Amino acid sequence: MKSIIFMGTPQFAAPILKSLVQDANYDVVAVVTQPDRRTGRKHKMTMSPVKQVAVENDIPVFQPEKISGSEEMTVLINMHADLIVTAAFGQFLPMKLINSVKIAAVNVHGSLLPKYRGGAPVQYAIMNGDHETGVTLIYMVKKMDAGEMLAQSKIPIESTDDVGSVFEKLSILGRNLLMKTLPKLIAGEIESVPQNEDEVTFSPTIKSEEEEVDFSKSAKLVDAKIRALRPFPVSYVILNGSRIKLWQVTPLTETTELLPGQVVKKTKHELLIATGEHGVVSLDRVQPAGKPQMDITDYLNGSQEAFYEGEQVIKL
């Protein structure tokens, strides 16, 4: 039985941890996850999905705000585990910790490396209109997501996918890939492959100011941006001077000569807006500030705005 220190935080990592716990070949001796955070309208202190799995299985949990230089790191190093497995942990690991394990420290990364190193690979894959994504299992090294590749698996990105649905698919894909690869890694049967540095791209964590949708982009990319930020943190636009979240739009096949952000058509049940490249999108589901999300019919019925054709309603 090989001892494992597991490090991860969001729901993406939870099924991976569950599989390791349920496999008799492995002993998860510690789980490291981000500190509990206040969430929701009531700001209730909430455990991460990974911590919930650990608590359910009586696994010791470590939650340093920053692992480098922490007392928790010293304890983990002294465990001299066989393996470290990370999945969306959200912190850099010091080399002292990586080098403390007997076999290897490996990371389950949610992209087809060397494409999209960094903290938001799924968001960037959707936002850029990619047709596929996947999971790559790599050795952990000092440089972010730069380790040699042990295995890789792909899935298509459907036109209806958002970051939530893709994360769910990648979580299962990553779990299966890890459980298939670990026995070979432990047996020394895998020859790792260096990443091609000429093909490296990055996906840094998306900042709040980058959540605004740019309607000068094509209709497909407007839709992709919205899906890339749904269900969290949710994109927005400035509509007639007010910030409004966009939950769903439909890119249409029709074209227009109107400028991006102008009203193409408005009825009781639809609001069509011009985008870049002469495109048109239908706003389907929105969320005004301080209100719940709603379909466009309810929004238009409750709105005081007239929305005249050709009117510039979205700030660029």
C-alpha positions in Angstrom: 0.0 0.0 0.0 1.4 3.3 -1.1 1.0 6.4 1.1 -0.3 9.6 -0.5 -0.6 13.2 0.5 -3.5 14.7 -1.5 -3.7 18.4 -2.2 -6.8 20.1 -3.7 -9.7 22.3 -3.1 -12.7 22.6 -5.4 -15.3 20.1 -6.6 -13.0 19.2 -9.5 -10.6 17.5 -7.1 -13.2 15.7 -4.9 -13.9 12.7 -7.1 -10.2 12.2 -7.6 -9.7 12.0 -3.8 -12.6 9.7 -3.4 -11.2 7.2 -5.8 -7.8 7.2 -4.1 -9.5 6.7 -0.7 -11.6 3.8 -2.0 -8.6 2.0 -3.7 -7.0 -0.6 -1.3 -3.7 0.0 -3.0 -3.4 3.5 -1.5 -3.4 5.1 1.9 -4.3 8.8 1.9 -2.4 9.9 5.0 -3.1 13.6 4.7 -5.3 16.1 2.8 -4.2 19.7 2.2 -6.8 22.2 1.1 -7.5 25.9 1.3 -8.9 27.3 4.5 -12.6 27.4 5.1 -14.2 30.4 3.5 -17.4 32.4 4.0 -19.9 31.8 1.2 -23.4 32.7 0.2 -25.6 35.6 1.2 -25.4 34.6 4.8 -21.6 34.4 4.7 -21.6 31.0 6.3 -18.2 29.4 6.9 -17.9 26.5 4.5 -15.5 23.6 4.0 -14.0 23.0 0.6 -15.4 20.0 -1.3 -12.1 18.2 -0.8 -12.2 18.8 3.0 -15.7 17.4 3.1 -14.4 14.1 1.6 -11.5 14.1 4.0 -13.7 14.6 7.0 -16.1 11.9 5.9 -13.2 9.5 5.7 -11.4 10.6 8.9 -8.3 11.8 7.1 -6.1 14.4 8.8 -6.7 17.8 7.1 -4.2 20.7 6.8 -5.3 24.1 5.8 -2.4 26.6 5.7 -3.2 30.0 4.2 0.2 29.7 2.5 2.0 26.3 2.6 5.5 27.7 2.0 7.3 28.1 5.3 4.3 26.9 7.4 4.4 24.6 10.3 2.0 22.3 8.3 4.7 21.9 5.6 7.2 20.6 8.1 4.8 18.0 9.4 4.0 16.9 5.8 7.7 16.7 4.9 8.3 14.5 7.9 5.6 12.1 6.7 7.9 11.0 3.9 4.9 9.8 1.9 5.3 7.7 -1.3 3.4 10.2 -3.4 1.9 13.7 -3.5 -1.1 14.1 -5.8 -2.4 17.6 -6.5 -5.6 18.6 -8.3 -6.6 22.3 -8.4 -4.8 23.0 -5.1 -4.2 26.7 -5.9 -0.8 27.2 -4.4 2.8 26.6 -5.5 4.6 23.7 -3.7 8.1 24.3 -2.3 10.7 22.0 -3.7 11.5 20.8 -0.2 8.0 19.3 0.0 8.1 17.9 -3.6 11.4 16.3 -2.9 10.3 14.8 0.4 8.2 12.0 -1.3 9.8 8.6 -2.1 8.3 8.1 -5.6 6.9 11.3 -7.2 4.7 14.4 -6.8 2.2 14.5 -9.6 -0.4 17.0 -10.7 -3.8 16.5 -12.4 -4.0 19.6 -14.6 -7.2 20.5 -16.5 -5.8 21.3 -19.9 -4.0 19.7 -22.9 -0.5 20.9 -21.8 1.6 22.7 -22.9 -1.5 24.7 -23.7 -3.0 26.7 -20.9 -0.6 26.5 -18.0 -2.0 28.4 -15.0 -5.1 28.8 -12.8 -7.9 29.1 -15.3 -7.3 26.6 -18.1 -11.0 25.6 -18.5 -12.2 29.1 -18.7 -9.7 30.1 -21.4 -10.4 27.0 -23.5 -14.1 27.9 -23.6 -13.6 31.6 -23.9 -11.2 31.2 -26.9 -13.7 29.0 -28.7 -11.6 25.8 -28.5 -13.3 22.6 -29.8 -11.6 20.3 -27.3 -9.9 20.2 -23.9 -8.6 17.6 -21.6 -6.5 16.5 -18.6 -2.7 16.1 -18.4 -0.9 14.2 -15.7 2.5 15.8 -15.0 5.4 15.6 -12.6 5.5 18.6 -10.3 8.4 20.9 -10.7 9.3 24.4 -9.4 8.0 26.1 -12.5 4.2 26.4 -12.8 2.6 23.4 -14.7 5.9 22.8 -16.5 6.7 19.3 -15.5 7.2 16.4 -17.9 3.9 14.7 -19.0 3.0 11.2 -17.9 -0.4 10.9 -19.6 -3.1 12.9 -21.4 -6.8 12.4 -22.3 -9.1 14.6 -24.4 -12.8 15.5 -24.5 -14.8 17.7 -26.9 -16.2 21.1 -25.8 -19.8 21.2 -26.9 -21.5 24.4 -27.9 -23.7 24.2 -24.8 -20.9 23.6 -22.4 -20.0 26.1 -19.7 -17.2 26.1 -17.2 -19.4 24.1 -14.7 -20.2 21.3 -17.1 -16.7 21.0 -18.4 -15.2 20.9 -14.9 -17.6 18.0 -14.1 -16.4 16.1 -17.2 -12.8 16.8 -16.6 -13.0 15.8 -13.0 -14.1 12.3 -14.0 -11.7 12.2 -16.9 -8.8 13.2 -14.5 -9.9 10.6 -11.9 -9.9 7.8 -14.5 -6.6 8.9 -16.0 -4.9 9.1 -12.6 -6.2 5.7 -11.4 -5.0 4.2 -14.7 -1.6 5.8 -14.7 -0.5 5.6 -11.0 0.1 1.8 -11.0 2.3 2.2 -14.1 4.2 5.1 -12.5 4.8 3.2 -9.3 6.0 0.2 -11.3 8.4 2.4 -13.3 6.7 1.6 -16.6 6.1 5.1 -17.8 8.5 7.2 -19.8 7.6 10.9 -19.3 7.5 13.3 -22.2 8.9 16.9 -21.9 6.5 19.7 -22.8 7.3 21.6 -26.0 8.2 25.1 -24.7 7.4 26.6 -28.2 3.8 25.6 -27.8 3.3 27.0 -24.2 0.3 29.3 -23.6 -0.9 30.6 -20.3 -4.3 30.9 -18.5 -3.9 33.3 -15.6 -6.6 33.6 -13.0 -9.4 35.9 -14.4 -9.6 39.2 -12.7 -12.8 41.0 -11.9 -12.3 43.6 -14.5 -12.0 40.9 -17.1 -15.5 39.6 -16.5 -17.1 42.3 -18.7 -18.3 40.9 -22.1 -16.8 42.7 -25.1 -19.6 43.0 -27.7 -17.1 44.1 -30.3 -16.1 40.4 -30.5 -18.0 38.0 -32.8 -21.4 36.6 -31.7 -19.7 33.2 -31.1 -17.0 34.7 -28.9 -19.6 36.8 -26.9 -21.4 33.5 -26.2 -18.2 31.7 -25.4 -17.2 34.4 -22.9 -20.5 34.1 -21.1 -20.3 30.3 -20.9 -16.6 30.5 -19.8 -17.7 32.4 -16.7 -20.9 30.5 -15.9 -21.9 29.6 -13.2 -19.1 31.5 -11.5 -18.3 34.4 -11.4 -20.8 35.2 -14.2 -20.0 37.8 -16.8 -21.7 41.2 -17.1 -22.2 44.2 -19.4 -23.2 47.9 -18.8 -26.7 48.1 -20.2 -28.0 51.6 -20.4 -25.7 52.6 -17.6 -26.5 49.8 -15.3 -24.4 46.7 -14.6 -26.3 43.5 -15.5 -25.1 39.9 -15.4 -25.4 37.8 -18.5 -26.3 34.1 -17.9 -27.2 33.0 -21.4 -27.3 34.3 -24.9 -27.8 32.7 -28.3 -25.6 33.6 -31.2 -27.9 33.9 -34.3 -27.2 33.2 -37.9 -28.5 36.5 -39.1 -26.2 39.5 -39.7 -26.6 43.2 -39.2 -25.0 46.5 -40.3 -25.7 48.0 -36.9 -22.7 48.7 -34.6 -21.8 46.4 -31.7 -23.9 47.1 -28.7 -26.9 48.5 -30.6 -30.4 47.1 -30.5 -31.2 45.0 -33.6 -34.7 44.0 -32.5 -37.0 44.2 -29.4 -40.3 42.6 -28.8 -42.1 41.5 -25.6 -40.1 38.3 -25.6 -36.8 39.0 -27.2 -33.9 41.5 -27.2 -31.4 41.2 -30.0 -28.1 43.0 -29.8 -25.4 43.6 -32.5 -21.9 42.2 -32.0 -18.7 42.5 -33.8 -18.2 41.0 -37.3 -21.9 42.0 -38.1 -23.2 39.3 -35.7 -26.3 39.2 -33.6 -27.0 37.6 -30.2 -30.3 37.1 -28.4 -30.1 38.0 -24.7 -31.9 35.0 -23.1 -31.2 35.1 -19.4 -30.0 38.0 -17.4 -29.6 39.2 -13.8 -30.1 42.9 -12.9 -28.2 44.2 -9.9 -29.8 43.1 -6.6 -32.2 40.8 -8.3 -32.4 37.0 -9.1 -31.6 35.8 -12.6 -34.6 35.8 -15.0 -35.4 35.1 -18.6 -35.6 38.0 -21.0 -39.4 38.1 -21.1 -39.6 38.8 -17.4 -36.8 41.3 -17.6 -38.4 43.2 -20.4 -41.8 43.2 -18.7 -40.3 44.7 -15.6 -37.9 47.1 -17.3 -38.6 50.8 -17.6 -36.4 51.0 -20.7 -37.9 51.2 -24.2 -35.0 49.7 -26.2 -35.4 51.4 -29.6 -33.9 49.7 -32.7 -30.5 51.2 -33.5 -30.1 52.5 -29.9 -26.6 52.0 -28.4 -27.5 50.2 -25.1 -24.3 48.3 -24.3 -21.2 50.2 -23.4 -18.1 49.1 -25.3 
